[in-house]
Amino acid sequence: MRSDVPHTRATVLIVDDQPTNIHALASLLKEDYRILTATRGEKALELAQAEQGPDLILMDIVMPDMDGYEICRRLKDNEATRAIPVIFVTALDHEKDEEEGLNLGAADYISKPFSPAVVRARVRNQVNLKLKTDLLEKISLQDGLTEIHNRRYFDQKLAEEWSRLSRNDQCLSLLMIDIDQFKPYNDHYGHGAGDDCLRRVAQALERVPVRAMDLVARYGGEEFVVLLPETDAQGARHVAKGMIEAINSLGIAHEYSDVAPHITISAGGATHSTQHPKASAEDLKEAADTALYQAKKNGRNQYRADT
């Protein structure tokens, strides 16, 4: 694909109730993009919300079941699809039609009959802009040192999962993790070694959970946090024990620790469930942090759970 942004093959969804129009646009773009098609509004919305959804939508306005304006309105009202750029490709060429489309949040408006070169250029420009925006968003949610998710992303996911799981009366567990005696490590081995230690610990922690829904993030400094949706207290303990073992197995020498001759971690956990309800997500964090304090107070290199 012709682009100054490195990426995998971008996806374009073409929405039109006339198969001949879909074929014309698909033939024009298929060498550069992965193509999805829909002839009805509901199908377009379904494809837009899929996990491997489109990077751009080309859409007619005049369709029988749901017109393009309504589809665009629903896309922009849905947080999951709001960022997908929409280009109207339509025979409606009055200024008021274009104004209405742009006011609904469309990125561009192309009147039929269209110039193939113009369509390619406008699609390329919007796809490049979308990919750059996605990259910036990814960077903003990633910790620059360890390259795992950062606190901002964790806070977003915690709020989402708290709402989802509380609504469905399902468990949500949270682990707070701290590298033991990290200040003496930094002081004696240097900040370069400290940064390398943080990276290795982060990568080891991230390898322990096996489900895509689980989240490991750097919370700040030498502290990490683990979000475990649909996980009870026993499951959280299992993950925490696995993480403690994983860090011990790294064998990162630490001669200045009073815990062990190598880097270790302490972990505290809390679970929100019908048996142990928490009033809010903040209460869940506080409970896990209190449990972490107990783990450190009791000698470190261990796990304690909120009870």
Summary of the structure (lengths in Angstrom):
residues: 307
radius of gyration: 25.1
end to end distance: 55.2
largest distance: 76.5
contacts: 990
relative contact order: 0.10
helix: 46%
strand: 19%
